Amino acid sequence: MSDVRITCITKPQNGTHEHITFVGNSTSNWKWSVADVVKSIDAKTNTFYVLDSKTGKRANVGVVKPANHAPYIRTYADGIWNDNLLSLPQCG
């Protein structure tokens, strides 16, 4: 199992709400779809995380599976689901 840091995100150009379609790491030069990250987390083949740019604290990425909606990813730190992913820059 690999522990993978996410440093950037991709959102649709004309979305009506905050919706992430891809995540990646600009230093390591990779980009995965959110669906592939969900599959990897569920299969326990990788763990994913982000580092808070202000505090340097780690926030793990987990899968949220709401009823009547496709699974999506969100960060989890200090026992709280939060939006650290949305604060990341766009992937190049």
PyMOL Python script that loads the backbone (N, CA, C, O; Angstrom):
from pymol import cmd

cmd.read_pdbstr("""\
ATOM      1  N   MET A   1       0.851  -1.185   0.000  1.00  0.00           N
ATOM      2  CA  MET A   1       0.000   0.000   0.000  1.00  0.00           C
ATOM      3  C   MET A   1       0.888   1.237   0.000  1.00  0.00           C
ATOM      4  O   MET A   1       1.872   1.313   0.736  1.00  0.00           O
ATOM      5  N   SER A   2       0.530   2.190  -0.825  1.00  0.00           N
ATOM      6  CA  SER A   2       1.271   3.453  -0.889  1.00  0.00           C
ATOM      7  C   SER A   2       0.493   4.554  -0.185  1.00  0.00           C
ATOM      8  O   SER A   2      -0.738   4.569  -0.187  1.00  0.00           O
ATOM      9  N   ASP A   3       1.232   5.469   0.413  1.00  0.00           N
ATOM     10  CA  ASP A   3       0.665   6.651   1.044  1.00  0.00           C
ATOM     11  C   ASP A   3       0.942   7.812   0.099  1.00  0.00           C
ATOM     12  O   ASP A   3       2.097   8.186  -0.103  1.00  0.00           O
ATOM     13  N   VAL A   4      -0.116   8.387  -0.485  1.00  0.00           N
ATOM     14  CA  VAL A   4       0.015   9.306  -1.615  1.00  0.00           C
ATOM     15  C   VAL A   4      -0.473  10.709  -1.242  1.00  0.00           C
ATOM     16  O   VAL A   4      -1.587  10.881  -0.747  1.00  0.00           O
ATOM     17  N   ARG A   5       0.378  11.702  -1.487  1.00  0.00           N
ATOM     18  CA  ARG A   5       0.000  13.090  -1.202  1.00  0.00           C
ATOM     19  C   ARG A   5      -0.653  13.725  -2.422  1.00  0.00           C
ATOM     20  O   ARG A   5      -0.125  13.646  -3.531  1.00  0.00           O
ATOM     21  N   ILE A   6      -1.796  14.351  -2.210  1.00  0.00           N
ATOM     22  CA  ILE A   6      -2.498  15.111  -3.243  1.00  0.00           C
ATOM     23  C   ILE A   6      -2.123  16.580  -3.077  1.00  0.00           C
ATOM     24  O   ILE A   6      -2.215  17.130  -1.980  1.00  0.00           O
ATOM     25  N   THR A   7      -1.696  17.220  -4.185  1.00  0.00           N
ATOM     26  CA  THR A   7      -1.299  18.633  -4.121  1.00  0.00           C
ATOM     27  C   THR A   7      -2.118  19.536  -5.022  1.00  0.00           C
ATOM     28  O   THR A   7      -2.005  20.759  -4.939  1.00  0.00           O
ATOM     29  N   CYS A   8      -2.964  18.936  -5.904  1.00  0.00           N
ATOM     30  CA  CYS A   8      -3.751  19.767  -6.816  1.00  0.00           C
ATOM     31  C   CYS A   8      -5.051  19.045  -7.187  1.00  0.00           C
ATOM     32  O   CYS A   8      -5.176  17.832  -7.024  1.00  0.00           O
ATOM     33  N   ILE A   9      -6.005  19.818  -7.685  1.00  0.00           N
ATOM     34  CA  ILE A   9      -7.311  19.281  -8.079  1.00  0.00           C
ATOM     35  C   ILE A   9      -7.712  19.835  -9.440  1.00  0.00           C
ATOM     36  O   ILE A   9      -7.158  20.828  -9.912  1.00  0.00           O
ATOM     37  N   THR A  10      -8.690  19.172 -10.063  1.00  0.00           N
ATOM     38  CA  THR A  10      -9.294  19.683 -11.294  1.00  0.00           C
ATOM     39  C   THR A  10     -10.798  19.715 -11.083  1.00  0.00           C
ATOM     40  O   THR A  10     -11.403  18.728 -10.664  1.00  0.00           O
ATOM     41  N   LYS A  11     -11.396  20.873 -11.382  1.00  0.00           N
ATOM     42  CA  LYS A  11     -12.845  21.039 -11.299  1.00  0.00           C
ATOM     43  C   LYS A  11     -13.361  21.367 -12.694  1.00  0.00           C
ATOM     44  O   LYS A  11     -12.627  21.939 -13.500  1.00  0.00           O
ATOM     45  N   PRO A  12     -14.620  21.014 -12.998  1.00  0.00           N
ATOM     46  CA  PRO A  12     -15.183  21.375 -14.309  1.00  0.00           C
ATOM     47  C   PRO A  12     -15.203  22.891 -14.479  1.00  0.00           C
ATOM     48  O   PRO A  12     -15.337  23.634 -13.507  1.00  0.00           O
ATOM     49  N   GLN A  13     -15.071  23.332 -15.707  1.00  0.00           N
ATOM     50  CA  GLN A  13     -15.051  24.767 -16.002  1.00  0.00           C
ATOM     51  C   GLN A  13     -16.377  25.455 -15.686  1.00  0.00           C
ATOM     52  O   GLN A  13     -16.393  26.607 -15.254  1.00  0.00           O
ATOM     53  N   ASN A  14     -17.491  24.746 -15.903  1.00  0.00           N
ATOM     54  CA  ASN A  14     -18.798  25.399 -15.769  1.00  0.00           C
ATOM     55  C   ASN A  14     -19.716  24.686 -14.780  1.00  0.00           C
ATOM     56  O   ASN A  14     -20.917  24.570 -15.025  1.00  0.00           O
ATOM     57  N   GLY A  15     -19.169  24.214 -13.679  1.00  0.00           N
ATOM     58  CA  GLY A  15     -19.991  23.542 -12.676  1.00  0.00           C
ATOM     59  C   GLY A  15     -20.786  24.534 -11.854  1.00  0.00           C
ATOM     60  O   GLY A  15     -20.357  25.673 -11.664  1.00  0.00           O
ATOM     61  N   THR A  16     -21.941  24.113 -11.364  1.00  0.00           N
ATOM     62  CA  THR A  16     -22.774  24.988 -10.547  1.00  0.00           C
ATOM     63  C   THR A  16     -22.432  24.887  -9.070  1.00  0.00           C
ATOM     64  O   THR A  16     -22.879  25.715  -8.276  1.00  0.00           O
ATOM     65  N   HIS A  17     -21.638  23.877  -8.687  1.00  0.00           N
ATOM     66  CA  HIS A  17     -21.206  23.752  -7.300  1.00  0.00           C
ATOM     67  C   HIS A  17     -19.771  23.235  -7.282  1.00  0.00           C
ATOM     68  O   HIS A  17     -19.225  22.857  -8.318  1.00  0.00           O
ATOM     69  N   GLU A  18     -19.173  23.222  -6.109  1.00  0.00           N
ATOM     70  CA  GLU A  18     -17.804  22.764  -5.953  1.00  0.00           C
ATOM     71  C   GLU A  18     -17.742  21.262  -6.180  1.00  0.00           C
ATOM     72  O   GLU A  18     -18.186  20.489  -5.330  1.00  0.00           O
ATOM     73  N   HIS A  19     -17.204  20.846  -7.299  1.00  0.00           N
ATOM     74  CA  HIS A  19     -17.164  19.443  -7.683  1.00  0.00           C
ATOM     75  C   HIS A  19     -15.780  19.130  -8.237  1.00  0.00           C
ATOM     76  O   HIS A  19     -15.356  19.735  -9.222  1.00  0.00           O
ATOM     77  N   ILE A  20     -15.081  18.198  -7.620  1.00  0.00           N
ATOM     78  CA  ILE A  20     -13.744  17.820  -8.048  1.00  0.00           C
ATOM     79  C   ILE A  20     -13.851  16.603  -8.959  1.00  0.00           C
ATOM     80  O   ILE A  20     -14.511  15.625  -8.608  1.00  0.00           O
ATOM     81  N   THR A  21     -13.213  16.650 -10.118  1.00  0.00           N
ATOM     82  CA  THR A  21     -13.243  15.518 -11.049  1.00  0.00           C
ATOM     83  C   THR A  21     -11.941  14.719 -11.039  1.00  0.00           C
ATOM     84  O   THR A  21     -11.956  13.504 -11.235  1.00  0.00           O
ATOM     85  N   PHE A  22     -10.805  15.405 -10.809  1.00  0.00           N
ATOM     86  CA  PHE A  22      -9.502  14.752 -10.761  1.00  0.00           C
ATOM     87  C   PHE A  22      -8.692  15.326  -9.610  1.00  0.00           C
ATOM     88  O   PHE A  22      -8.892  16.472  -9.206  1.00  0.00           O
ATOM     89  N   VAL A  23      -7.777  14.519  -9.086  1.00  0.00           N
ATOM     90  CA  VAL A  23      -6.794  14.986  -8.109  1.00  0.00           C
ATOM     91  C   VAL A  23      -5.419  14.549  -8.601  1.00  0.00           C
ATOM     92  O   VAL A  23      -5.304  13.612  -9.392  1.00  0.00           O
ATOM     93  N   GLY A  24      -4.384  15.226  -8.132  1.00  0.00           N
ATOM     94  CA  GLY A  24      -3.053  14.867  -8.592  1.00  0.00           C
ATOM     95  C   GLY A  24      -1.966  15.406  -7.689  1.00  0.00           C
ATOM     96  O   GLY A  24      -2.224  15.952  -6.616  1.00  0.00           O
ATOM     97  N   ASN A  25      -0.733  15.233  -8.160  1.00  0.00           N
ATOM     98  CA  ASN A  25       0.428  15.763  -7.467  1.00  0.00           C
ATOM     99  C   ASN A  25       1.319  16.377  -8.546  1.00  0.00           C
ATOM    100  O   ASN A  25       1.872  15.669  -9.387  1.00  0.00           O
ATOM    101  N   SER A  26       1.447  17.696  -8.507  1.00  0.00           N
ATOM    102  CA  SER A  26       2.187  18.400  -9.554  1.00  0.00           C
ATOM    103  C   SER A  26       3.685  18.100  -9.504  1.00  0.00           C
ATOM    104  O   SER A  26       4.347  18.142 -10.541  1.00  0.00           O
ATOM    105  N   THR A  27       4.230  17.800  -8.336  1.00  0.00           N
ATOM    106  CA  THR A  27       5.647  17.472  -8.215  1.00  0.00           C
ATOM    107  C   THR A  27       5.940  16.087  -8.794  1.00  0.00           C
ATOM    108  O   THR A  27       6.923  15.899  -9.511  1.00  0.00           O
ATOM    109  N   SER A  28       5.077  15.123  -8.474  1.00  0.00           N
ATOM    110  CA  SER A  28       5.257  13.748  -8.959  1.00  0.00           C
ATOM    111  C   SER A  28       4.657  13.540 -10.348  1.00  0.00           C
ATOM    112  O   SER A  28       4.831  12.486 -10.960  1.00  0.00           O
ATOM    113  N   ASN A  29       3.955  14.551 -10.832  1.00  0.00           N
ATOM    114  CA  ASN A  29       3.394  14.553 -12.184  1.00  0.00           C
ATOM    115  C   ASN A  29       2.416  13.395 -12.444  1.00  0.00           C
ATOM    116  O   ASN A  29       2.582  12.630 -13.394  1.00  0.00           O
ATOM    117  N   TRP A  30       1.396  13.282 -11.583  1.00  0.00           N
ATOM    118  CA  TRP A  30       0.340  12.293 -11.816  1.00  0.00           C
ATOM    119  C   TRP A  30      -1.015  12.947 -11.573  1.00  0.00           C
ATOM    120  O   TRP A  30      -1.124  13.943 -10.857  1.00  0.00           O
ATOM    121  N   LYS A  31      -2.041  12.367 -12.183  1.00  0.00           N
ATOM    122  CA  LYS A  31      -3.418  12.842 -12.010  1.00  0.00           C
ATOM    123  C   LYS A  31      -4.349  11.640 -12.150  1.00  0.00           C
ATOM    124  O   LYS A  31      -4.260  10.890 -13.122  1.00  0.00           O
ATOM    125  N   TRP A  32      -5.242  11.461 -11.178  1.00  0.00           N
ATOM    126  CA  TRP A  32      -6.219  10.371 -11.178  1.00  0.00           C
ATOM    127  C   TRP A  32      -7.622  10.936 -11.107  1.00  0.00           C
ATOM    128  O   TRP A  32      -7.843  12.001 -10.530  1.00  0.00           O
ATOM    129  N   SER A  33      -8.569  10.224 -11.696  1.00  0.00           N
ATOM    130  CA  SER A  33      -9.974  10.618 -11.552  1.00  0.00           C
ATOM    131  C   SER A  33     -10.416  10.332 -10.116  1.00  0.00           C
ATOM    132  O   SER A  33      -9.857   9.464  -9.446  1.00  0.00           O
ATOM    133  N   VAL A  34     -11.408  11.059  -9.663  1.00  0.00           N
ATOM    134  CA  VAL A  34     -11.956  10.822  -8.325  1.00  0.00           C
ATOM    135  C   VAL A  34     -12.486   9.393  -8.220  1.00  0.00           C
ATOM    136  O   VAL A  34     -12.332   8.752  -7.181  1.00  0.00           O
ATOM    137  N   ALA A  35     -13.115   8.887  -9.294  1.00  0.00           N
ATOM    138  CA  ALA A  35     -13.633   7.511  -9.276  1.00  0.00           C
ATOM    139  C   ALA A  35     -12.506   6.502  -9.039  1.00  0.00           C
ATOM    140  O   ALA A  35     -12.697   5.530  -8.308  1.00  0.00           O
ATOM    141  N   ASP A  36     -11.336   6.720  -9.648  1.00  0.00           N
ATOM    142  CA  ASP A  36     -10.207   5.812  -9.440  1.00  0.00           C
ATOM    143  C   ASP A  36      -9.653   5.913  -8.020  1.00  0.00           C
ATOM    144  O   ASP A  36      -9.240   4.907  -7.442  1.00  0.00           O
ATOM    145  N   VAL A  37      -9.642   7.118  -7.458  1.00  0.00           N
ATOM    146  CA  VAL A  37      -9.192   7.290  -6.074  1.00  0.00           C
ATOM    147  C   VAL A  37     -10.157   6.578  -5.126  1.00  0.00           C
ATOM    148  O   VAL A  37      -9.720   5.909  -4.190  1.00  0.00           O
ATOM    149  N   VAL A  38     -11.462   6.714  -5.358  1.00  0.00           N
ATOM    150  CA  VAL A  38     -12.464   6.026  -4.538  1.00  0.00           C
ATOM    151  C   VAL A  38     -12.227   4.516  -4.583  1.00  0.00           C
ATOM    152  O   VAL A  38     -12.218   3.854  -3.545  1.00  0.00           O
ATOM    153  N   LYS A  39     -12.036   3.972  -5.790  1.00  0.00           N
ATOM    154  CA  LYS A  39     -11.786   2.524  -5.943  1.00  0.00           C
ATOM    155  C   LYS A  39     -10.531   2.102  -5.186  1.00  0.00           C
ATOM    156  O   LYS A  39     -10.524   1.063  -4.525  1.00  0.00           O
ATOM    157  N   SER A  40      -9.476   2.896  -5.278  1.00  0.00           N
ATOM    158  CA  SER A  40      -8.214   2.570  -4.624  1.00  0.00           C
ATOM    159  C   SER A  40      -8.344   2.600  -3.100  1.00  0.00           C
ATOM    160  O   SER A  40      -7.810   1.729  -2.412  1.00  0.00           O
ATOM    161  N   ILE A  41      -9.052   3.599  -2.577  1.00  0.00           N
ATOM    162  CA  ILE A  41      -9.267   3.676  -1.127  1.00  0.00           C
ATOM    163  C   ILE A  41     -10.121   2.491  -0.664  1.00  0.00           C
ATOM    164  O   ILE A  41      -9.796   1.840   0.329  1.00  0.00           O
ATOM    165  N   ASP A  42     -11.209   2.215  -1.380  1.00  0.00           N
ATOM    166  CA  ASP A  42     -12.089   1.106  -1.013  1.00  0.00           C
ATOM    167  C   ASP A  42     -11.360  -0.240  -1.062  1.00  0.00           C
ATOM    168  O   ASP A  42     -11.610  -1.112  -0.230  1.00  0.00           O
ATOM    169  N   ALA A  43     -10.460  -0.408  -2.034  1.00  0.00           N
ATOM    170  CA  ALA A  43      -9.707  -1.659  -2.176  1.00  0.00           C
ATOM    171  C   ALA A  43      -8.499  -1.715  -1.230  1.00  0.00           C
ATOM    172  O   ALA A  43      -7.817  -2.736  -1.134  1.00  0.00           O
ATOM    173  N   LYS A  44      -8.251  -0.603  -0.539  1.00  0.00           N
ATOM    174  CA  LYS A  44      -7.116  -0.488   0.383  1.00  0.00           C
ATOM    175  C   LYS A  44      -5.770  -0.690  -0.324  1.00  0.00           C
ATOM    176  O   LYS A  44      -4.835  -1.243   0.255  1.00  0.00           O
ATOM    177  N   THR A  45      -5.681  -0.235  -1.582  1.00  0.00           N
ATOM    178  CA  THR A  45      -4.416  -0.309  -2.306  1.00  0.00           C
ATOM    179  C   THR A  45      -3.568   0.943  -2.100  1.00  0.00           C
ATOM    180  O   THR A  45      -2.346   0.895  -2.242  1.00  0.00           O
ATOM    181  N   ASN A  46      -4.213   2.067  -1.764  1.00  0.00           N
ATOM    182  CA  ASN A  46      -3.503   3.310  -1.466  1.00  0.00           C
ATOM    183  C   ASN A  46      -4.249   4.080  -0.387  1.00  0.00           C
ATOM    184  O   ASN A  46      -5.457   3.922  -0.207  1.00  0.00           O
ATOM    185  N   THR A  47      -3.501   4.916   0.328  1.00  0.00           N
ATOM    186  CA  THR A  47      -4.094   5.940   1.180  1.00  0.00           C
ATOM    187  C   THR A  47      -3.704   7.278   0.560  1.00  0.00           C
ATOM    188  O   THR A  47      -2.651   7.398  -0.065  1.00  0.00           O
ATOM    189  N   PHE A  48      -4.552   8.272   0.736  1.00  0.00           N
ATOM    190  CA  PHE A  48      -4.310   9.593   0.166  1.00  0.00           C
ATOM    191  C   PHE A  48      -4.432  10.627   1.273  1.00  0.00           C
ATOM    192  O   PHE A  48      -5.168  10.432   2.239  1.00  0.00           O
ATOM    193  N   TYR A  49      -3.702  11.733   1.125  1.00  0.00           N
ATOM    194  CA  TYR A  49      -3.743  12.796   2.128  1.00  0.00           C
ATOM    195  C   TYR A  49      -3.377  14.131   1.493  1.00  0.00           C
ATOM    196  O   TYR A  49      -2.834  14.185   0.389  1.00  0.00           O
ATOM    197  N   VAL A  50      -3.684  15.207   2.213  1.00  0.00           N
ATOM    198  CA  VAL A  50      -3.233  16.549   1.857  1.00  0.00           C
ATOM    199  C   VAL A  50      -2.560  17.142   3.079  1.00  0.00           C
ATOM    200  O   VAL A  50      -2.795  16.700   4.203  1.00  0.00           O
ATOM    201  N   LEU A  51      -1.722  18.143   2.857  1.00  0.00           N
ATOM    202  CA  LEU A  51      -1.115  18.892   3.953  1.00  0.00           C
ATOM    203  C   LEU A  51      -1.695  20.296   3.937  1.00  0.00           C
ATOM    204  O   LEU A  51      -1.726  20.951   2.895  1.00  0.00           O
ATOM    205  N   ASP A  52      -2.152  20.757   5.090  1.00  0.00           N
ATOM    206  CA  ASP A  52      -2.696  22.108   5.208  1.00  0.00           C
ATOM    207  C   ASP A  52      -1.572  23.103   4.948  1.00  0.00           C
ATOM    208  O   ASP A  52      -0.520  23.031   5.583  1.00  0.00           O
ATOM    209  N   SER A  53      -1.787  24.028   4.022  1.00  0.00           N
ATOM    210  CA  SER A  53      -0.732  24.975   3.635  1.00  0.00           C
ATOM    211  C   SER A  53      -0.366  25.937   4.762  1.00  0.00           C
ATOM    212  O   SER A  53       0.750  26.454   4.789  1.00  0.00           O
ATOM    213  N   LYS A  54      -1.277  26.180   5.680  1.00  0.00           N
ATOM    214  CA  LYS A  54      -1.005  27.120   6.768  1.00  0.00           C
ATOM    215  C   LYS A  54      -0.372  26.439   7.978  1.00  0.00           C
ATOM    216  O   LYS A  54       0.552  26.982   8.584  1.00  0.00           O
ATOM    217  N   THR A  55      -0.865  25.257   8.329  1.00  0.00           N
ATOM    218  CA  THR A  55      -0.404  24.598   9.556  1.00  0.00           C
ATOM    219  C   THR A  55       0.565  23.448   9.300  1.00  0.00           C
ATOM    220  O   THR A  55       1.300  23.043  10.201  1.00  0.00           O
ATOM    221  N   GLY A  56       0.570  22.922   8.080  1.00  0.00           N
ATOM    222  CA  GLY A  56       1.392  21.759   7.779  1.00  0.00           C
ATOM    223  C   GLY A  56       0.805  20.458   8.296  1.00  0.00           C
ATOM    224  O   GLY A  56       1.435  19.406   8.188  1.00  0.00           O
ATOM    225  N   LYS A  57      -0.404  20.520   8.861  1.00  0.00           N
ATOM    226  CA  LYS A  57      -1.045  19.325   9.400  1.00  0.00           C
ATOM    227  C   LYS A  57      -1.591  18.447   8.283  1.00  0.00           C
ATOM    228  O   LYS A  57      -2.047  18.930   7.247  1.00  0.00           O
ATOM    229  N   ARG A  58      -1.530  17.154   8.525  1.00  0.00           N
ATOM    230  CA  ARG A  58      -2.023  16.163   7.570  1.00  0.00           C
ATOM    231  C   ARG A  58      -3.525  15.989   7.729  1.00  0.00           C
ATOM    232  O   ARG A  58      -4.052  15.962   8.841  1.00  0.00           O
ATOM    233  N   ALA A  59      -4.203  15.871   6.587  1.00  0.00           N
ATOM    234  CA  ALA A  59      -5.632  15.533   6.567  1.00  0.00           C
ATOM    235  C   ALA A  59      -5.784  14.347   5.622  1.00  0.00           C
ATOM    236  O   ALA A  59      -5.473  14.451   4.436  1.00  0.00           O
ATOM    237  N   ASN A  60      -6.258  13.231   6.141  1.00  0.00           N
ATOM    238  CA  ASN A  60      -6.452  12.039   5.328  1.00  0.00           C
ATOM    239  C   ASN A  60      -7.663  12.208   4.422  1.00  0.00           C
ATOM    240  O   ASN A  60      -8.612  12.915   4.762  1.00  0.00           O
ATOM    241  N   VAL A  61      -7.623  11.554   3.273  1.00  0.00           N
ATOM    242  CA  VAL A  61      -8.725  11.593   2.322  1.00  0.00           C
ATOM    243  C   VAL A  61      -9.552  10.324   2.502  1.00  0.00           C
ATOM    244  O   VAL A  61      -9.016   9.216   2.512  1.00  0.00           O
ATOM    245  N   GLY A  62     -10.862  10.501   2.642  1.00  0.00           N
ATOM    246  CA  GLY A  62     -11.770   9.380   2.792  1.00  0.00           C
ATOM    247  C   GLY A  62     -12.864   9.431   1.742  1.00  0.00           C
ATOM    248  O   GLY A  62     -12.989  10.399   0.992  1.00  0.00           O
ATOM    249  N   VAL A  63     -13.645   8.377   1.705  1.00  0.00           N
ATOM    250  CA  VAL A  63     -14.738   8.267   0.739  1.00  0.00           C
ATOM    251  C   VAL A  63     -16.054   8.537   1.449  1.00  0.00           C
ATOM    252  O   VAL A  63     -16.322   7.979   2.514  1.00  0.00           O
ATOM    253  N   VAL A  64     -16.873   9.396   0.855  1.00  0.00           N
ATOM    254  CA  VAL A  64     -18.217   9.684   1.343  1.00  0.00           C
ATOM    255  C   VAL A  64     -19.186   9.056   0.350  1.00  0.00           C
ATOM    256  O   VAL A  64     -19.072   9.253  -0.859  1.00  0.00           O
ATOM    257  N   LYS A  65     -20.142   8.298   0.880  1.00  0.00           N
ATOM    258  CA  LYS A  65     -21.099   7.593   0.016  1.00  0.00           C
ATOM    259  C   LYS A  65     -22.528   7.981   0.389  1.00  0.00           C
ATOM    260  O   LYS A  65     -23.210   7.230   1.088  1.00  0.00           O
ATOM    261  N   PRO A  66     -22.988   9.148  -0.070  1.00  0.00           N
ATOM    262  CA  PRO A  66     -24.353   9.574   0.232  1.00  0.00           C
ATOM    263  C   PRO A  66     -25.378   8.767  -0.575  1.00  0.00           C
ATOM    264  O   PRO A  66     -25.077   8.246  -1.649  1.00  0.00           O
ATOM    265  N   ALA A  67     -26.576   8.679  -0.036  1.00  0.00           N
ATOM    266  CA  ALA A  67     -27.663   8.014  -0.769  1.00  0.00           C
ATOM    267  C   ALA A  67     -27.986   8.818  -2.023  1.00  0.00           C
ATOM    268  O   ALA A  67     -27.963  10.048  -1.997  1.00  0.00           O
ATOM    269  N   ASN A  68     -28.285   8.133  -3.112  1.00  0.00           N
ATOM    270  CA  ASN A  68     -28.680   8.754  -4.381  1.00  0.00           C
ATOM    271  C   ASN A  68     -27.629   9.694  -4.966  1.00  0.00           C
ATOM    272  O   ASN A  68     -27.977  10.670  -5.629  1.00  0.00           O
ATOM    273  N   HIS A  69     -26.356   9.412  -4.729  1.00  0.00           N
ATOM    274  CA  HIS A  69     -25.287  10.257  -5.254  1.00  0.00           C
ATOM    275  C   HIS A  69     -24.050   9.390  -5.427  1.00  0.00           C
ATOM    276  O   HIS A  69     -23.832   8.456  -4.655  1.00  0.00           O
ATOM    277  N   ALA A  70     -23.246   9.689  -6.425  1.00  0.00           N
ATOM    278  CA  ALA A  70     -21.996   8.948  -6.625  1.00  0.00           C
ATOM    279  C   ALA A  70     -21.048   9.207  -5.453  1.00  0.00           C
ATOM    280  O   ALA A  70     -21.036  10.308  -4.902  1.00  0.00           O
ATOM    281  N   PRO A  71     -20.260   8.212  -5.072  1.00  0.00           N
ATOM    282  CA  PRO A  71     -19.277   8.432  -3.996  1.00  0.00           C
ATOM    283  C   PRO A  71     -18.312   9.551  -4.384  1.00  0.00           C
ATOM    284  O   PRO A  71     -18.000   9.740  -5.559  1.00  0.00           O
ATOM    285  N   TYR A  72     -17.851  10.278  -3.388  1.00  0.00           N
ATOM    286  CA  TYR A  72     -16.863  11.320  -3.634  1.00  0.00           C
ATOM    287  C   TYR A  72     -15.839  11.303  -2.516  1.00  0.00           C
ATOM    288  O   TYR A  72     -16.006  10.591  -1.526  1.00  0.00           O
ATOM    289  N   ILE A  73     -14.782  12.084  -2.670  1.00  0.00           N
ATOM    290  CA  ILE A  73     -13.727  12.111  -1.665  1.00  0.00           C
ATOM    291  C   ILE A  73     -13.759  13.420  -0.894  1.00  0.00           C
ATOM    292  O   ILE A  73     -14.178  14.462  -1.398  1.00  0.00           O
ATOM    293  N   ARG A  74     -13.301  13.325   0.347  1.00  0.00           N
ATOM    294  CA  ARG A  74     -13.262  14.485   1.223  1.00  0.00           C
ATOM    295  C   ARG A  74     -12.161  14.253   2.250  1.00  0.00           C
ATOM    296  O   ARG A  74     -11.833  13.108   2.560  1.00  0.00           O
ATOM    297  N   THR A  75     -11.598  15.314   2.769  1.00  0.00           N
ATOM    298  CA  THR A  75     -10.546  15.157   3.771  1.00  0.00           C
ATOM    299  C   THR A  75     -11.150  15.021   5.162  1.00  0.00           C
ATOM    300  O   THR A  75     -12.252  15.492   5.442  1.00  0.00           O
ATOM    301  N   TYR A  76     -10.385  14.361   6.017  1.00  0.00           N
ATOM    302  CA  TYR A  76     -10.809  14.069   7.379  1.00  0.00           C
ATOM    303  C   TYR A  76      -9.618  14.315   8.299  1.00  0.00           C
ATOM    304  O   TYR A  76      -8.591  13.645   8.190  1.00  0.00           O
ATOM    305  N   ALA A  77      -9.761  15.274   9.201  1.00  0.00           N
ATOM    306  CA  ALA A  77      -8.679  15.583  10.134  1.00  0.00           C
ATOM    307  C   ALA A  77      -9.254  15.945  11.490  1.00  0.00           C
ATOM    308  O   ALA A  77     -10.278  16.623  11.578  1.00  0.00           O
ATOM    309  N   ASP A  78      -8.607  15.500  12.525  1.00  0.00           N
ATOM    310  CA  ASP A  78      -9.021  15.796  13.899  1.00  0.00           C
ATOM    311  C   ASP A  78     -10.478  15.411  14.150  1.00  0.00           C
ATOM    312  O   ASP A  78     -11.188  16.095  14.888  1.00  0.00           O
ATOM    313  N   GLY A  79     -10.919  14.309  13.530  1.00  0.00           N
ATOM    314  CA  GLY A  79     -12.276  13.816  13.754  1.00  0.00           C
ATOM    315  C   GLY A  79     -13.364  14.583  13.021  1.00  0.00           C
ATOM    316  O   GLY A  79     -14.548  14.403  13.305  1.00  0.00           O
ATOM    317  N   ILE A  80     -12.972  15.444  12.073  1.00  0.00           N
ATOM    318  CA  ILE A  80     -13.959  16.287  11.378  1.00  0.00           C
ATOM    319  C   ILE A  80     -13.758  16.174   9.866  1.00  0.00           C
ATOM    320  O   ILE A  80     -12.631  16.263   9.377  1.00  0.00           O
ATOM    321  N   TRP A  81     -14.862  15.977   9.122  1.00  0.00           N
ATOM    322  CA  TRP A  81     -14.808  16.052   7.660  1.00  0.00           C
ATOM    323  C   TRP A  81     -14.669  17.517   7.290  1.00  0.00           C
ATOM    324  O   TRP A  81     -15.381  18.359   7.836  1.00  0.00           O
ATOM    325  N   ASN A  82     -13.762  17.839   6.369  1.00  0.00           N
ATOM    326  CA  ASN A  82     -13.585  19.239   5.984  1.00  0.00           C
ATOM    327  C   ASN A  82     -13.309  19.351   4.485  1.00  0.00           C
ATOM    328  O   ASN A  82     -13.337  18.356   3.760  1.00  0.00           O
ATOM    329  N   ASP A  83     -13.046  20.564   4.040  1.00  0.00           N
ATOM    330  CA  ASP A  83     -12.912  20.839   2.607  1.00  0.00           C
ATOM    331  C   ASP A  83     -11.482  21.203   2.206  1.00  0.00           C
ATOM    332  O   ASP A  83     -11.294  22.066   1.349  1.00  0.00           O
ATOM    333  N   ASN A  84     -10.482  20.577   2.797  1.00  0.00           N
ATOM    334  CA  ASN A  84      -9.092  20.889   2.462  1.00  0.00           C
ATOM    335  C   ASN A  84      -8.803  20.687   0.982  1.00  0.00           C
ATOM    336  O   ASN A  84      -7.977  21.410   0.424  1.00  0.00           O
ATOM    337  N   LEU A  85      -9.444  19.745   0.336  1.00  0.00           N
ATOM    338  CA  LEU A  85      -9.211  19.500  -1.090  1.00  0.00           C
ATOM    339  C   LEU A  85      -9.563  20.725  -1.930  1.00  0.00           C
ATOM    340  O   LEU A  85      -8.850  21.062  -2.874  1.00  0.00           O
ATOM    341  N   LEU A  86     -10.664  21.387  -1.582  1.00  0.00           N
ATOM    342  CA  LEU A  86     -11.113  22.540  -2.373  1.00  0.00           C
ATOM    343  C   LEU A  86     -10.160  23.723  -2.288  1.00  0.00           C
ATOM    344  O   LEU A  86     -10.205  24.612  -3.138  1.00  0.00           O
ATOM    345  N   SER A  87      -9.297  23.749  -1.275  1.00  0.00           N
ATOM    346  CA  SER A  87      -8.350  24.857  -1.145  1.00  0.00           C
ATOM    347  C   SER A  87      -7.067  24.626  -1.946  1.00  0.00           C
ATOM    348  O   SER A  87      -6.213  25.509  -2.018  1.00  0.00           O
ATOM    349  N   LEU A  88      -6.930  23.437  -2.549  1.00  0.00           N
ATOM    350  CA  LEU A  88      -5.743  23.146  -3.339  1.00  0.00           C
ATOM    351  C   LEU A  88      -5.800  23.857  -4.699  1.00  0.00           C
ATOM    352  O   LEU A  88      -6.886  24.144  -5.204  1.00  0.00           O
ATOM    353  N   PRO A  89      -4.637  24.139  -5.288  1.00  0.00           N
ATOM    354  CA  PRO A  89      -4.624  24.776  -6.608  1.00  0.00           C
ATOM    355  C   PRO A  89      -5.070  23.800  -7.705  1.00  0.00           C
ATOM    356  O   PRO A  89      -5.076  22.584  -7.515  1.00  0.00           O
ATOM    357  N   GLN A  90      -5.443  24.375  -8.859  1.00  0.00           N
ATOM    358  CA  GLN A  90      -5.798  23.575 -10.022  1.00  0.00           C
ATOM    359  C   GLN A  90      -4.554  22.854 -10.544  1.00  0.00           C
ATOM    360  O   GLN A  90      -3.459  23.417 -10.541  1.00  0.00           O
ATOM    361  N   CYS A  91      -4.727  21.609 -10.990  1.00  0.00           N
ATOM    362  CA  CYS A  91      -3.627  20.862 -11.611  1.00  0.00           C
ATOM    363  C   CYS A  91      -3.306  21.490 -12.963  1.00  0.00           C
ATOM    364  O   CYS A  91      -4.204  21.927 -13.684  1.00  0.00           O
ATOM    365  N   GLY A  92      -2.041  21.532 -13.294  1.00  0.00           N
ATOM    366  CA  GLY A  92      -1.603  22.133 -14.561  1.00  0.00           C
ATOM    367  C   GLY A  92      -1.801  21.213 -15.735  1.00  0.00           C
ATOM    368  O   GLY A  92      -1.480  21.578 -16.866  1.00  0.00           O
TER     369      GLY A  92
END
""", "prot")
cmd.dss("prot")
cmd.show_as("cartoon", "prot")
cmd.util.cbc("prot")
cmd.orient("prot")
